Amino acid sequence: MKLTVVCSMLALVLCYSWASADSCPTFPQIAEILIKGTAQEYLESIQCFQPDEAMQAAGKLLKEQVDILSNVTKTDIMRLMEKILTQN
């Protein structure tokens, strides 16, 4: 299950890196909340995208799976995302 979460996060980061940083300036903040914040903070952070109920449920499940990861793994994911987002 951990591999699924990591792959999902990497896919999000890679897709984001192909787009202009101007297209979704909140992505890094939302990703940080996903990894470091509470479930409530994460669900609130995605409300600006007007997710339907299925999307909210999927987001909640994703957050639950991320919370299972160790702090070391979470830190490593954040470091990787930062590196990907700053490389052009």
Distance bins in CASP14 RR format, pairs under 12 A and 6 or more apart:
PFRMAT RR
TARGET T0000
AUTHOR 0000-0000-0000
RMODE 2
METHOD distances of the structure
MODEL  1
1 7 0 0 0 0 0 1 0 0 0 0 0
1 8 0 0 0 0 0 1 0 0 0 0 0
1 61 0 0 0 0 0 1 0 0 0 0 0
1 62 0 0 0 0 0 1 0 0 0 0 0
1 64 0 0 0 0 0 1 0 0 0 0 0
1 65 1 0 0 1 0 0 0 0 0 0 0
1 66 0 0 0 0 0 1 0 0 0 0 0
1 67 0 0 0 0 0 1 0 0 0 0 0
1 68 1 0 0 1 0 0 0 0 0 0 0
1 69 0 0 0 0 1 0 0 0 0 0 0
2 8 0 0 0 0 0 1 0 0 0 0 0
2 9 0 0 0 0 0 1 0 0 0 0 0
2 65 1 0 0 1 0 0 0 0 0 0 0
2 66 0 0 0 0 1 0 0 0 0 0 0
2 67 0 0 0 0 0 1 0 0 0 0 0
2 68 1 0 0 1 0 0 0 0 0 0 0
2 69 1 0 0 1 0 0 0 0 0 0 0
2 70 0 0 0 0 1 0 0 0 0 0 0
2 73 1 0 0 1 0 0 0 0 0 0 0
2 74 0 0 0 0 0 1 0 0 0 0 0
2 76 0 0 0 0 0 1 0 0 0 0 0
2 77 0 0 0 0 0 1 0 0 0 0 0
3 9 0 0 0 0 0 1 0 0 0 0 0
3 10 0 0 0 0 0 1 0 0 0 0 0
3 65 0 0 0 0 0 1 0 0 0 0 0
3 68 0 0 0 0 0 1 0 0 0 0 0
3 69 0 0 0 0 0 1 0 0 0 0 0
3 73 0 0 0 0 0 1 0 0 0 0 0
4 10 0 0 0 0 0 1 0 0 0 0 0
4 11 0 0 0 0 0 1 0 0 0 0 0
4 61 0 0 0 0 0 1 0 0 0 0 0
4 62 0 0 0 0 1 0 0 0 0 0 0
4 65 1 0 0 1 0 0 0 0 0 0 0
4 66 0 0 0 0 0 1 0 0 0 0 0
4 68 0 0 0 0 0 1 0 0 0 0 0
4 69 0 0 0 0 0 1 0 0 0 0 0
5 11 0 0 0 0 0 1 0 0 0 0 0
5 12 0 0 0 0 0 1 0 0 0 0 0
5 34 0 0 0 0 1 0 0 0 0 0 0
5 35 0 0 0 0 1 0 0 0 0 0 0
5 59 0 0 0 0 0 1 0 0 0 0 0
5 61 0 0 0 0 1 0 0 0 0 0 0
5 62 1 0 0 1 0 0 0 0 0 0 0
5 63 0 0 0 0 1 0 0 0 0 0 0
5 64 0 0 0 0 1 0 0 0 0 0 0
5 65 1 0 1 0 0 0 0 0 0 0 0
5 66 1 0 1 0 0 0 0 0 0 0 0
5 67 0 0 0 0 1 0 0 0 0 0 0
5 68 1 0 0 1 0 0 0 0 0 0 0
5 69 1 0 0 1 0 0 0 0 0 0 0
5 70 0 0 0 0 0 1 0 0 0 0 0
5 73 0 0 0 0 1 0 0 0 0 0 0
5 74 0 0 0 0 0 1 0 0 0 0 0
5 77 0 0 0 0 1 0 0 0 0 0 0
6 12 0 0 0 0 0 1 0 0 0 0 0
6 13 0 0 0 0 0 1 0 0 0 0 0
6 35 0 0 0 0 0 1 0 0 0 0 0
6 62 0 0 0 0 0 1 0 0 0 0 0
6 65 0 0 0 0 1 0 0 0 0 0 0
6 66 0 0 0 0 1 0 0 0 0 0 0
6 68 0 0 0 0 0 1 0 0 0 0 0
6 69 1 0 0 1 0 0 0 0 0 0 0
6 70 0 0 0 0 0 1 0 0 0 0 0
6 73 1 0 0 1 0 0 0 0 0 0 0
6 74 0 0 0 0 0 1 0 0 0 0 0
6 76 0 0 0 0 1 0 0 0 0 0 0
6 77 1 0 0 1 0 0 0 0 0 0 0
6 80 0 0 0 0 1 0 0 0 0 0 0
6 81 0 0 0 0 0 1 0 0 0 0 0
7 13 0 0 0 0 0 1 0 0 0 0 0
7 14 0 0 0 0 0 1 0 0 0 0 0
7 62 0 0 0 0 0 1 0 0 0 0 0
7 65 0 0 0 0 0 1 0 0 0 0 0
7 77 0 0 0 0 0 1 0 0 0 0 0
8 14 0 0 0 0 0 1 0 0 0 0 0
8 15 0 0 0 0 0 1 0 0 0 0 0
8 31 0 0 0 0 0 1 0 0 0 0 0
8 34 0 0 0 0 0 1 0 0 0 0 0
8 35 0 0 0 0 0 1 0 0 0 0 0
8 58 0 0 0 0 0 1 0 0 0 0 0
8 59 0 0 0 0 0 1 0 0 0 0 0
8 61 0 0 0 0 0 1 0 0 0 0 0
8 62 1 0 0 1 0 0 0 0 0 0 0
8 63 0 0 0 0 0 1 0 0 0 0 0
8 65 0 0 0 0 1 0 0 0 0 0 0
8 66 0 0 0 0 1 0 0 0 0 0 0
8 69 0 0 0 0 0 1 0 0 0 0 0
8 77 0 0 0 0 0 1 0 0 0 0 0
9 15 0 0 0 0 0 1 0 0 0 0 0
9 16 0 0 0 0 0 1 0 0 0 0 0
9 27 0 0 0 0 0 1 0 0 0 0 0
9 30 0 0 0 0 0 1 0 0 0 0 0
9 31 1 0 0 1 0 0 0 0 0 0 0
9 32 0 0 0 0 0 1 0 0 0 0 0
9 34 1 0 0 1 0 0 0 0 0 0 0
9 35 1 0 0 1 0 0 0 0 0 0 0
9 62 0 0 0 0 1 0 0 0 0 0 0
9 63 0 0 0 0 0 1 0 0 0 0 0
9 65 0 0 0 0 0 1 0 0 0 0 0
9 66 1 0 0 1 0 0 0 0 0 0 0
9 69 0 0 0 0 1 0 0 0 0 0 0
9 73 0 0 0 0 0 1 0 0 0 0 0
9 74 0 0 0 0 1 0 0 0 0 0 0
9 76 0 0 0 0 0 1 0 0 0 0 0
9 77 1 0 1 0 0 0 0 0 0 0 0
9 78 0 0 0 0 1 0 0 0 0 0 0
9 80 0 0 0 0 1 0 0 0 0 0 0
9 81 1 0 0 1 0 0 0 0 0 0 0
9 84 0 0 0 0 0 1 0 0 0 0 0
10 16 0 0 0 0 0 1 0 0 0 0 0
10 17 0 0 0 0 0 1 0 0 0 0 0
10 31 0 0 0 0 0 1 0 0 0 0 0
10 76 0 0 0 0 0 1 0 0 0 0 0
10 77 0 0 0 0 1 0 0 0 0 0 0
10 80 1 0 0 1 0 0 0 0 0 0 0
10 81 0 0 0 0 1 0 0 0 0 0 0
10 83 0 0 0 0 0 1 0 0 0 0 0
10 84 0 0 0 0 1 0 0 0 0 0 0
11 17 0 0 0 0 0 1 0 0 0 0 0
11 18 0 0 0 0 0 1 0 0 0 0 0
11 31 0 0 0 0 0 1 0 0 0 0 0
11 62 0 0 0 0 0 1 0 0 0 0 0
11 81 0 0 0 0 0 1 0 0 0 0 0
11 84 0 0 0 0 0 1 0 0 0 0 0
12 18 0 0 0 0 0 1 0 0 0 0 0
12 19 0 0 0 0 0 1 0 0 0 0 0
12 24 0 0 0 0 0 1 0 0 0 0 0
12 27 1 0 0 1 0 0 0 0 0 0 0
12 28 0 0 0 0 0 1 0 0 0 0 0
12 30 0 0 0 0 1 0 0 0 0 0 0
12 31 1 0 0 1 0 0 0 0 0 0 0
12 34 0 0 0 0 1 0 0 0 0 0 0
12 35 0 0 0 0 0 1 0 0 0 0 0
12 59 0 0 0 0 0 1 0 0 0 0 0
12 62 0 0 0 0 1 0 0 0 0 0 0
12 66 0 0 0 0 0 1 0 0 0 0 0
12 77 0 0 0 0 0 1 0 0 0 0 0
12 80 0 0 0 0 0 1 0 0 0 0 0
12 81 0 0 0 0 1 0 0 0 0 0 0
12 84 0 0 0 0 0 1 0 0 0 0 0
12 85 0 0 0 0 0 1 0 0 0 0 0
13 19 0 0 0 0 0 1 0 0 0 0 0
13 24 0 0 0 0 0 1 0 0 0 0 0
13 27 0 0 0 0 1 0 0 0 0 0 0
13 28 0 0 0 0 1 0 0 0 0 0 0
13 30 0 0 0 0 0 1 0 0 0 0 0
13 31 1 0 0 1 0 0 0 0 0 0 0
13 32 0 0 0 0 0 1 0 0 0 0 0
13 34 0 0 0 0 0 1 0 0 0 0 0
13 35 0 0 0 0 0 1 0 0 0 0 0
13 77 0 0 0 0 1 0 0 0 0 0 0
13 78 0 0 0 0 0 1 0 0 0 0 0
13 79 0 0 0 0 0 1 0 0 0 0 0
13 80 1 0 0 1 0 0 0 0 0 0 0
13 81 1 0 1 0 0 0 0 0 0 0 0
13 82 0 0 0 0 1 0 0 0 0 0 0
13 83 0 0 0 0 1 0 0 0 0 0 0
13 84 1 0 1 0 0 0 0 0 0 0 0
13 85 1 0 0 1 0 0 0 0 0 0 0
13 86 0 0 0 0 0 1 0 0 0 0 0
13 87 0 0 0 0 0 1 0 0 0 0 0
14 27 0 0 0 0 0 1 0 0 0 0 0
14 80 0 0 0 0 0 1 0 0 0 0 0
14 81 0 0 0 0 1 0 0 0 0 0 0
14 84 1 0 0 1 0 0 0 0 0 0 0
14 85 0 0 0 0 0 1 0 0 0 0 0
14 87 0 0 0 0 0 1 0 0 0 0 0
15 23 0 0 0 0 0 1 0 0 0 0 0
15 24 0 0 0 0 1 0 0 0 0 0 0
15 27 0 0 0 0 1 0 0 0 0 0 0
15 31 0 0 0 0 0 1 0 0 0 0 0
15 84 0 0 0 0 0 1 0 0 0 0 0
15 85 0 0 0 0 0 1 0 0 0 0 0
16 22 0 0 0 0 0 1 0 0 0 0 0
16 23 0 0 0 0 1 0 0 0 0 0 0
16 24 1 0 0 1 0 0 0 0 0 0 0
16 25 0 0 0 0 0 1 0 0 0 0 0
16 26 0 0 0 0 0 1 0 0 0 0 0
16 27 1 0 1 0 0 0 0 0 0 0 0
16 28 0 0 0 0 1 0 0 0 0 0 0
16 30 0 0 0 0 0 1 0 0 0 0 0
16 31 0 0 0 0 1 0 0 0 0 0 0
16 81 0 0 0 0 1 0 0 0 0 0 0
16 84 0 0 0 0 1 0 0 0 0 0 0
16 85 1 0 0 1 0 0 0 0 0 0 0
17 23 0 0 0 0 0 1 0 0 0 0 0
17 24 0 0 0 0 0 1 0 0 0 0 0
17 27 0 0 0 0 1 0 0 0 0 0 0
17 28 0 0 0 0 0 1 0 0 0 0 0
17 31 0 0 0 0 0 1 0 0 0 0 0
17 80 0 0 0 0 0 1 0 0 0 0 0
17 81 0 0 0 0 1 0 0 0 0 0 0
17 82 0 0 0 0 0 1 0 0 0 0 0
17 83 0 0 0 0 0 1 0 0 0 0 0
17 84 1 0 1 0 0 0 0 0 0 0 0
17 85 1 0 0 1 0 0 0 0 0 0 0
17 86 0 0 0 0 1 0 0 0 0 0 0
17 87 1 0 0 1 0 0 0 0 0 0 0
17 88 0 0 0 0 1 0 0 0 0 0 0
18 24 0 0 0 0 0 1 0 0 0 0 0
18 84 0 0 0 0 0 1 0 0 0 0 0
18 85 0 0 0 0 0 1 0 0 0 0 0
18 88 0 0 0 0 0 1 0 0 0 0 0
19 25 0 0 0 0 0 1 0 0 0 0 0
19 27 0 0 0 0 1 0 0 0 0 0 0
19 85 0 0 0 0 0 1 0 0 0 0 0
20 27 0 0 0 0 0 1 0 0 0 0 0
20 88 0 0 0 0 0 1 0 0 0 0 0
21 27 0 0 0 0 1 0 0 0 0 0 0
21 28 0 0 0 0 1 0 0 0 0 0 0
21 84 0 0 0 0 0 1 0 0 0 0 0
21 85 1 0 0 1 0 0 0 0 0 0 0
21 86 0 0 0 0 1 0 0 0 0 0 0
21 88 0 0 0 0 1 0 0 0 0 0 0
24 30 0 0 0 0 1 0 0 0 0 0 0
24 31 0 0 0 0 0 1 0 0 0 0 0
24 46 0 0 0 0 0 1 0 0 0 0 0
24 48 0 0 0 0 0 1 0 0 0 0 0
24 49 0 0 0 0 1 0 0 0 0 0 0
24 85 0 0 0 0 0 1 0 0 0 0 0
25 48 0 0 0 0 0 1 0 0 0 0 0
25 85 0 0 0 0 0 1 0 0 0 0 0
26 32 0 0 0 0 0 1 0 0 0 0 0
26 33 0 0 0 0 1 0 0 0 0 0 0
26 34 0 0 0 0 0 1 0 0 0 0 0
26 45 1 0 0 1 0 0 0 0 0 0 0
26 46 0 0 0 0 1 0 0 0 0 0 0
26 47 0 0 0 0 0 1 0 0 0 0 0
26 48 1 0 0 1 0 0 0 0 0 0 0
26 49 0 0 0 0 1 0 0 0 0 0 0
27 33 0 0 0 0 0 1 0 0 0 0 0
27 34 0 0 0 0 0 1 0 0 0 0 0
27 45 0 0 0 0 0 1 0 0 0 0 0
27 46 0 0 0 0 0 1 0 0 0 0 0
27 48 0 0 0 0 0 1 0 0 0 0 0
27 49 0 0 0 0 0 1 0 0 0 0 0
27 81 0 0 0 0 1 0 0 0 0 0 0
27 84 0 0 0 0 0 1 0 0 0 0 0
27 85 0 0 0 0 1 0 0 0 0 0 0
28 34 0 0 0 0 0 1 0 0 0 0 0
28 35 0 0 0 0 0 1 0 0 0 0 0
28 36 0 0 0 0 0 1 0 0 0 0 0
28 45 0 0 0 0 0 1 0 0 0 0 0
28 78 0 0 0 0 1 0 0 0 0 0 0
28 81 1 0 0 1 0 0 0 0 0 0 0
28 82 0 0 0 0 1 0 0 0 0 0 0
28 84 0 0 0 0 0 1 0 0 0 0 0
28 85 1 0 0 1 0 0 0 0 0 0 0
28 86 0 0 0 0 0 1 0 0 0 0 0
29 35 0 0 0 0 0 1 0 0 0 0 0
29 36 0 0 0 0 0 1 0 0 0 0 0
29 37 0 0 0 0 0 1 0 0 0 0 0
29 41 0 0 0 0 0 1 0 0 0 0 0
29 42 0 0 0 0 0 1 0 0 0 0 0
29 44 0 0 0 0 0 1 0 0 0 0 0
29 45 1 0 0 1 0 0 0 0 0 0 0
29 46 0 0 0 0 0 1 0 0 0 0 0
29 48 0 0 0 0 0 1 0 0 0 0 0
29 81 0 0 0 0 0 1 0 0 0 0 0
29 85 0 0 0 0 0 1 0 0 0 0 0
30 36 0 0 0 0 0 1 0 0 0 0 0
30 37 0 0 0 0 0 1 0 0 0 0 0
30 41 0 0 0 0 1 0 0 0 0 0 0
30 42 1 0 0 1 0 0 0 0 0 0 0
30 43 0 0 0 0 0 1 0 0 0 0 0
30 44 0 0 0 0 0 1 0 0 0 0 0
30 45 1 0 1 0 0 0 0 0 0 0 0
30 46 1 0 0 1 0 0 0 0 0 0 0
30 47 0 0 0 0 0 1 0 0 0 0 0
30 48 0 0 0 0 1 0 0 0 0 0 0
30 49 0 0 0 0 1 0 0 0 0 0 0
30 51 0 0 0 0 0 1 0 0 0 0 0
30 59 0 0 0 0 0 1 0 0 0 0 0
30 62 0 0 0 0 0 1 0 0 0 0 0
30 63 0 0 0 0 0 1 0 0 0 0 0
30 81 0 0 0 0 0 1 0 0 0 0 0
31 37 0 0 0 0 0 1 0 0 0 0 0
31 42 0 0 0 0 1 0 0 0 0 0 0
31 45 0 0 0 0 1 0 0 0 0 0 0
31 46 0 0 0 0 0 1 0 0 0 0 0
31 62 0 0 0 0 0 1 0 0 0 0 0
31 63 0 0 0 0 0 1 0 0 0 0 0
31 66 0 0 0 0 0 1 0 0 0 0 0
31 74 0 0 0 0 0 1 0 0 0 0 0
31 77 0 0 0 0 1 0 0 0 0 0 0
31 78 1 0 0 1 0 0 0 0 0 0 0
31 80 0 0 0 0 0 1 0 0 0 0 0
31 81 1 0 1 0 0 0 0 0 0 0 0
31 82 0 0 0 0 1 0 0 0 0 0 0
31 84 0 0 0 0 0 1 0 0 0 0 0
31 85 0 0 0 0 1 0 0 0 0 0 0
32 41 0 0 0 0 0 1 0 0 0 0 0
32 42 0 0 0 0 1 0 0 0 0 0 0
32 45 0 0 0 0 1 0 0 0 0 0 0
32 66 0 0 0 0 0 1 0 0 0 0 0
32 74 0 0 0 0 0 1 0 0 0 0 0
32 75 0 0 0 0 0 1 0 0 0 0 0
32 77 0 0 0 0 0 1 0 0 0 0 0
32 78 1 0 0 1 0 0 0 0 0 0 0
32 79 0 0 0 0 0 1 0 0 0 0 0
32 81 0 0 0 0 1 0 0 0 0 0 0
32 82 0 0 0 0 1 0 0 0 0 0 0
32 85 0 0 0 0 0 1 0 0 0 0 0
33 39 0 0 0 0 1 0 0 0 0 0 0
33 40 0 0 0 0 0 1 0 0 0 0 0
33 41 1 0 1 0 0 0 0 0 0 0 0
33 42 1 0 1 0 0 0 0 0 0 0 0
33 43 0 0 0 0 1 0 0 0 0 0 0
33 44 0 0 0 0 1 0 0 0 0 0 0
33 45 1 0 1 0 0 0 0 0 0 0 0
33 46 0 0 0 0 1 0 0 0 0 0 0
33 47 0 0 0 0 0 1 0 0 0 0 0
33 59 0 0 0 0 0 1 0 0 0 0 0
33 62 0 0 0 0 0 1 0 0 0 0 0
33 63 0 0 0 0 1 0 0 0 0 0 0
33 66 0 0 0 0 0 1 0 0 0 0 0
33 74 0 0 0 0 0 1 0 0 0 0 0
33 78 0 0 0 0 0 1 0 0 0 0 0
34 41 0 0 0 0 1 0 0 0 0 0 0
34 42 1 0 1 0 0 0 0 0 0 0 0
34 43 0 0 0 0 0 1 0 0 0 0 0
34 44 0 0 0 0 0 1 0 0 0 0 0
34 45 0 0 0 0 1 0 0 0 0 0 0
34 46 0 0 0 0 1 0 0 0 0 0 0
34 59 0 0 0 0 1 0 0 0 0 0 0
34 60 0 0 0 0 0 1 0 0 0 0 0
34 61 0 0 0 0 0 1 0 0 0 0 0
34 62 1 0 0 1 0 0 0 0 0 0 0
34 63 1 0 0 1 0 0 0 0 0 0 0
34 64 0 0 0 0 0 1 0 0 0 0 0
34 65 0 0 0 0 0 1 0 0 0 0 0
34 66 1 0 1 0 0 0 0 0 0 0 0
34 67 0 0 0 0 1 0 0 0 0 0 0
34 69 0 0 0 0 0 1 0 0 0 0 0
34 74 0 0 0 0 1 0 0 0 0 0 0
34 77 0 0 0 0 1 0 0 0 0 0 0
34 78 0 0 0 0 0 1 0 0 0 0 0
34 81 0 0 0 0 0 1 0 0 0 0 0
35 41 0 0 0 0 0 1 0 0 0 0 0
35 42 0 0 0 0 1 0 0 0 0 0 0
35 45 0 0 0 0 0 1 0 0 0 0 0
35 62 0 0 0 0 0 1 0 0 0 0 0
35 63 0 0 0 0 1 0 0 0 0 0 0
35 65 0 0 0 0 0 1 0 0 0 0 0
35 66 1 0 1 0 0 0 0 0 0 0 0
35 67 0 0 0 0 1 0 0 0 0 0 0
35 68 0 0 0 0 0 1 0 0 0 0 0
35 69 0 0 0 0 1 0 0 0 0 0 0
35 70 0 0 0 0 0 1 0 0 0 0 0
35 71 0 0 0 0 1 0 0 0 0 0 0
35 73 0 0 0 0 1 0 0 0 0 0 0
35 74 1 0 1 0 0 0 0 0 0 0 0
35 75 0 0 0 0 1 0 0 0 0 0 0
35 76 0 0 0 0 0 1 0 0 0 0 0
35 77 1 0 0 1 0 0 0 0 0 0 0
35 78 1 0 1 0 0 0 0 0 0 0 0
35 79 0 0 0 0 0 1 0 0 0 0 0
35 80 0 0 0 0 0 1 0 0 0 0 0
35 81 0 0 0 0 1 0 0 0 0 0 0
35 82 0 0 0 0 0 1 0 0 0 0 0
36 42 0 0 0 0 1 0 0 0 0 0 0
36 45 0 0 0 0 0 1 0 0 0 0 0
36 63 0 0 0 0 0 1 0 0 0 0 0
36 66 0 0 0 0 1 0 0 0 0 0 0
36 67 0 0 0 0 0 1 0 0 0 0 0
36 69 0 0 0 0 0 1 0 0 0 0 0
36 71 0 0 0 0 1 0 0 0 0 0 0
36 74 1 0 0 1 0 0 0 0 0 0 0
36 75 0 0 0 0 1 0 0 0 0 0 0
36 77 0 0 0 0 0 1 0 0 0 0 0
36 78 1 0 0 1 0 0 0 0 0 0 0
36 81 0 0 0 0 0 1 0 0 0 0 0
37 43 0 0 0 0 0 1 0 0 0 0 0
37 44 0 0 0 0 0 1 0 0 0 0 0
37 45 0 0 0 0 1 0 0 0 0 0 0
37 63 0 0 0 0 1 0 0 0 0 0 0
37 66 0 0 0 0 1 0 0 0 0 0 0
37 67 0 0 0 0 1 0 0 0 0 0 0
37 74 0 0 0 0 0 1 0 0 0 0 0
37 78 0 0 0 0 0 1 0 0 0 0 0
38 44 0 0 0 0 1 0 0 0 0 0 0
38 45 0 0 0 0 0 1 0 0 0 0 0
38 60 0 0 0 0 0 1 0 0 0 0 0
38 63 0 0 0 0 1 0 0 0 0 0 0
38 64 0 0 0 0 0 1 0 0 0 0 0
38 66 0 0 0 0 0 1 0 0 0 0 0
38 67 0 0 0 0 1 0 0 0 0 0 0
39 45 0 0 0 0 0 1 0 0 0 0 0
39 46 0 0 0 0 0 1 0 0 0 0 0
39 56 0 0 0 0 0 1 0 0 0 0 0
39 59 0 0 0 0 1 0 0 0 0 0 0
39 60 1 0 0 1 0 0 0 0 0 0 0
39 61 0 0 0 0 0 1 0 0 0 0 0
39 62 0 0 0 0 1 0 0 0 0 0 0
39 63 1 0 1 0 0 0 0 0 0 0 0
39 64 1 0 0 1 0 0 0 0 0 0 0
39 65 0 0 0 0 0 1 0 0 0 0 0
39 66 0 0 0 0 1 0 0 0 0 0 0
39 67 1 0 0 1 0 0 0 0 0 0 0
40 46 0 0 0 0 0 1 0 0 0 0 0
40 47 0 0 0 0 0 1 0 0 0 0 0
40 60 0 0 0 0 1 0 0 0 0 0 0
40 63 0 0 0 0 1 0 0 0 0 0 0
41 47 0 0 0 0 0 1 0 0 0 0 0
41 63 0 0 0 0 1 0 0 0 0 0 0
41 67 0 0 0 0 0 1 0 0 0 0 0
42 51 0 0 0 0 0 1 0 0 0 0 0
42 56 0 0 0 0 0 1 0 0 0 0 0
42 58 0 0 0 0 0 1 0 0 0 0 0
42 59 1 0 0 1 0 0 0 0 0 0 0
42 60 0 0 0 0 1 0 0 0 0 0 0
42 61 0 0 0 0 0 1 0 0 0 0 0
42 62 0 0 0 0 1 0 0 0 0 0 0
42 63 1 0 1 0 0 0 0 0 0 0 0
42 64 0 0 0 0 0 1 0 0 0 0 0
42 65 0 0 0 0 0 1 0 0 0 0 0
42 66 0 0 0 0 1 0 0 0 0 0 0
42 67 0 0 0 0 1 0 0 0 0 0 0
43 49 0 0 0 0 0 1 0 0 0 0 0
43 51 0 0 0 0 1 0 0 0 0 0 0
43 53 0 0 0 0 0 1 0 0 0 0 0
43 55 0 0 0 0 0 1 0 0 0 0 0
43 56 1 0 0 1 0 0 0 0 0 0 0
43 57 0 0 0 0 0 1 0 0 0 0 0
43 58 0 0 0 0 0 1 0 0 0 0 0
43 59 1 0 0 1 0 0 0 0 0 0 0
43 60 1 0 0 1 0 0 0 0 0 0 0
43 61 0 0 0 0 0 1 0 0 0 0 0
43 62 0 0 0 0 0 1 0 0 0 0 0
43 63 1 0 0 1 0 0 0 0 0 0 0
43 64 0 0 0 0 0 1 0 0 0 0 0
44 51 0 0 0 0 0 1 0 0 0 0 0
44 56 0 0 0 0 0 1 0 0 0 0 0
44 59 0 0 0 0 0 1 0 0 0 0 0
44 60 0 0 0 0 0 1 0 0 0 0 0
44 63 0 0 0 0 0 1 0 0 0 0 0
45 51 0 0 0 0 0 1 0 0 0 0 0
45 56 0 0 0 0 0 1 0 0 0 0 0
45 59 0 0 0 0 0 1 0 0 0 0 0
45 63 0 0 0 0 0 1 0 0 0 0 0
46 52 0 0 0 0 0 1 0 0 0 0 0
46 55 1 0 0 1 0 0 0 0 0 0 0
46 56 1 0 0 1 0 0 0 0 0 0 0
46 57 0 0 0 0 0 1 0 0 0 0 0
46 58 0 0 0 0 0 1 0 0 0 0 0
46 59 1 0 0 1 0 0 0 0 0 0 0
46 60 0 0 0 0 1 0 0 0 0 0 0
46 62 0 0 0 0 0 1 0 0 0 0 0
46 63 0 0 0 0 1 0 0 0 0 0 0
47 55 0 0 0 0 0 1 0 0 0 0 0
47 56 0 0 0 0 1 0 0 0 0 0 0
47 59 0 0 0 0 0 1 0 0 0 0 0
49 55 0 0 0 0 1 0 0 0 0 0 0
49 56 0 0 0 0 0 1 0 0 0 0 0
49 59 0 0 0 0 0 1 0 0 0 0 0
50 56 0 0 0 0 0 1 0 0 0 0 0
51 57 0 0 0 0 1 0 0 0 0 0 0
51 58 0 0 0 0 1 0 0 0 0 0 0
51 59 1 0 0 1 0 0 0 0 0 0 0
51 60 0 0 0 0 0 1 0 0 0 0 0
51 62 0 0 0 0 0 1 0 0 0 0 0
52 58 0 0 0 0 1 0 0 0 0 0 0
52 59 0 0 0 0 0 1 0 0 0 0 0
53 59 0 0 0 0 0 1 0 0 0 0 0
53 60 0 0 0 0 0 1 0 0 0 0 0
54 60 0 0 0 0 0 1 0 0 0 0 0
54 61 0 0 0 0 0 1 0 0 0 0 0
55 61 0 0 0 0 0 1 0 0 0 0 0
55 62 0 0 0 0 0 1 0 0 0 0 0
56 62 0 0 0 0 0 1 0 0 0 0 0
56 63 0 0 0 0 0 1 0 0 0 0 0
57 63 0 0 0 0 0 1 0 0 0 0 0
57 64 0 0 0 0 0 1 0 0 0 0 0
58 64 0 0 0 0 0 1 0 0 0 0 0
58 65 0 0 0 0 0 1 0 0 0 0 0
59 65 0 0 0 0 1 0 0 0 0 0 0
59 66 0 0 0 0 1 0 0 0 0 0 0
59 67 0 0 0 0 0 1 0 0 0 0 0
60 66 0 0 0 0 0 1 0 0 0 0 0
60 67 0 0 0 0 0 1 0 0 0 0 0
61 67 0 0 0 0 0 1 0 0 0 0 0
61 68 0 0 0 0 0 1 0 0 0 0 0
62 68 0 0 0 0 0 1 0 0 0 0 0
62 69 0 0 0 0 0 1 0 0 0 0 0
63 69 0 0 0 0 0 1 0 0 0 0 0
65 73 0 0 0 0 0 1 0 0 0 0 0
65 74 0 0 0 0 0 1 0 0 0 0 0
66 73 0 0 0 0 1 0 0 0 0 0 0
66 74 1 0 0 1 0 0 0 0 0 0 0
66 77 0 0 0 0 1 0 0 0 0 0 0
66 78 0 0 0 0 0 1 0 0 0 0 0
67 73 0 0 0 0 0 1 0 0 0 0 0
67 74 0 0 0 0 1 0 0 0 0 0 0
68 74 0 0 0 0 0 1 0 0 0 0 0
69 75 0 0 0 0 1 0 0 0 0 0 0
69 76 0 0 0 0 1 0 0 0 0 0 0
69 77 1 0 0 1 0 0 0 0 0 0 0
69 78 0 0 0 0 0 1 0 0 0 0 0
70 76 0 0 0 0 1 0 0 0 0 0 0
70 77 0 0 0 0 0 1 0 0 0 0 0
71 77 0 0 0 0 0 1 0 0 0 0 0
71 78 0 0 0 0 0 1 0 0 0 0 0
72 78 0 0 0 0 0 1 0 0 0 0 0
72 79 0 0 0 0 0 1 0 0 0 0 0
73 79 0 0 0 0 0 1 0 0 0 0 0
73 80 0 0 0 0 0 1 0 0 0 0 0
74 80 0 0 0 0 0 1 0 0 0 0 0
74 81 0 0 0 0 0 1 0 0 0 0 0
75 81 0 0 0 0 0 1 0 0 0 0 0
75 82 0 0 0 0 0 1 0 0 0 0 0
76 82 0 0 0 0 0 1 0 0 0 0 0
76 83 0 0 0 0 0 1 0 0 0 0 0
77 83 0 0 0 0 0 1 0 0 0 0 0
77 84 0 0 0 0 0 1 0 0 0 0 0
78 84 0 0 0 0 0 1 0 0 0 0 0
78 85 0 0 0 0 0 1 0 0 0 0 0
79 85 0 0 0 0 0 1 0 0 0 0 0
79 86 0 0 0 0 0 1 0 0 0 0 0
80 86 0 0 0 0 0 1 0 0 0 0 0
80 87 0 0 0 0 0 1 0 0 0 0 0
81 87 0 0 0 0 0 1 0 0 0 0 0
END
